[in-house]
Amino acid sequence: MRKPSRGRLLLLAGLLGVGGAVVAITANIDRGSPTSTVAVRGPMPRIDRAALTGGRVTPELFRRKVTLVNFWASWCGPCRLEQPALERLSKELEGHGVEFLGINFQDDRAAALAYLDEFQVSYPSVADREGILAYRFGVPYLPATVLVDAQGEMRYRFAGAQTETTLRQYLTQLLEEQSRRAPA
């Protein structure tokens, strides 16, 4: 029997620690929904890591921007299904106050780089080999997406592959909230 990795144990601990969110996710799955959306609160965990394709991802990248954080892995089939929609949205919203970040969960570096190349992902991704970031974001399983408002507060966590329409709707809502807050 294979010993579970530290990252998988941390992810399990995260699942046990998000109690109500897990119940909400389970409730949606029990009703036959392949995905779930949970409203969340709290500051976006700090990210300061090397990007998989070079450069560095630091908190300054997200400052005063609505941020979409997507957890993925090359071995995750639903991640592959959702990736083209994420890339289209990132291109569509480029220059409109939205930042995208991919977080590659417990993956082989070469496989992760091949995935980024295959899907021509234009936004940065960082590696989360130990599962620490997944734990901090409360990610229940892959794919998972967390939306963060321009003030750096996590607002929504989606579990399962999302449609372009759903993500656009939530991102638009956060952008509209931000424009109402901006001084005239």
FENWO-V473761 format. One record per residue. RES is the residue in three letters. PSI is psi in whole degrees, 0 to 359 (none if undefined). Layout:
res:RES psi:PSI
res:RES psi:PSI
This chain:
res:MET psi:132
res:ARG psi:135
res:LYS psi:133
res:PRO psi:143
res:SER psi:161
res:ARG psi:320
res:GLY psi:318
res:ARG psi:323
res:LEU psi:320
res:LEU psi:320
res:LEU psi:318
res:LEU psi:317
res:ALA psi:321
res:GLY psi:319
res:LEU psi:317
res:LEU psi:331
res:GLY psi:345
res:VAL psi:19
res:GLY psi:285
res:GLY psi:321
res:ALA psi:321
res:VAL psi:319
res:VAL psi:316
res:ALA psi:318
res:ILE psi:313
res:THR psi:320
res:ALA psi:317
res:ASN psi:321
res:ILE psi:318
res:ASP psi:331
res:ARG psi:3
res:GLY psi:2
res:SER psi:130
res:PRO psi:350
res:THR psi:170
res:SER psi:154
res:THR psi:130
res:VAL psi:130
res:ALA psi:133
res:VAL psi:161
res:ARG psi:155
res:GLY psi:157
res:PRO psi:147
res:MET psi:131
res:PRO psi:145
res:ARG psi:134
res:ILE psi:122
res:ASP psi:91
res:ARG psi:161
res:ALA psi:137
res:ALA psi:148
res:LEU psi:326
res:THR psi:14
res:GLY psi:157
res:GLY psi:189
res:ARG psi:142
res:VAL psi:119
res:THR psi:166
res:PRO psi:333
res:GLU psi:332
res:LEU psi:328
res:PHE psi:352
res:ARG psi:126
res:ARG psi:29
res:LYS psi:144
res:VAL psi:135
res:THR psi:135
res:LEU psi:119
res:VAL psi:119
res:ASN psi:125
res:PHE psi:127
res:TRP psi:168
res:ALA psi:150
res:SER psi:333
res:TRP psi:2
res:CYS psi:109
res:GLY psi:311
res:PRO psi:331
res:CYS psi:319
res:ARG psi:324
res:LEU psi:323
res:GLU psi:340
res:GLN psi:317
res:PRO psi:322
res:ALA psi:319
res:LEU psi:317
res:GLU psi:317
res:ARG psi:315
res:LEU psi:319
res:SER psi:322
res:LYS psi:316
res:GLU psi:321
res:LEU psi:2
res:GLU psi:131
res:GLY psi:6
res:HIS psi:22
res:GLY psi:22
res:VAL psi:134
res:GLU psi:139
res:PHE psi:143
res:LEU psi:131
res:GLY psi:142
res:ILE psi:112
res:ASN psi:116
res:PHE psi:121
res:GLN psi:59
res:ASP psi:159
res:ASP psi:134
res:ARG psi:315
res:ALA psi:319
res:ALA psi:321
res:ALA psi:316
res:LEU psi:322
res:ALA psi:320
res:TYR psi:312
res:LEU psi:321
res:ASP psi:315
res:GLU psi:317
res:PHE psi:3
res:GLN psi:51
res:VAL psi:123
res:SER psi:344
res:TYR psi:161
res:PRO psi:152
res:SER psi:145
res:VAL psi:159
res:ALA psi:142
res:ASP psi:66
res:ARG psi:328
res:GLU psi:348
res:GLY psi:11
res:ILE psi:314
res:LEU psi:320
res:ALA psi:317
res:TYR psi:313
res:ARG psi:328
res:PHE psi:354
res:GLY psi:35
res:VAL psi:122
res:PRO psi:324
res:TYR psi:173
res:LEU psi:153
res:PRO psi:158
res:ALA psi:144
res:THR psi:135
res:VAL psi:131
res:LEU psi:134
res:VAL psi:135
res:ASP psi:174
res:ALA psi:348
res:GLN psi:2
res:GLY psi:14
res:GLU psi:129
res:MET psi:138
res:ARG psi:319
res:TYR psi:143
res:ARG psi:126
res:PHE psi:133
res:ALA psi:133
res:GLY psi:165
res:ALA psi:135
res:GLN psi:155
res:THR psi:156
res:GLU psi:320
res:THR psi:314
res:THR psi:311
res:LEU psi:319
res:ARG psi:317
res:GLN psi:310
res:TYR psi:320
res:LEU psi:319
res:THR psi:317
res:GLN psi:313
res:LEU psi:323
res:LEU psi:320
res:GLU psi:319
res:GLU psi:317
res:GLN psi:319
res:SER psi:328
res:ARG psi:332
res:ARG psi:334
res:ALA psi:137
res:PRO psi:142
res:ALA psi:none
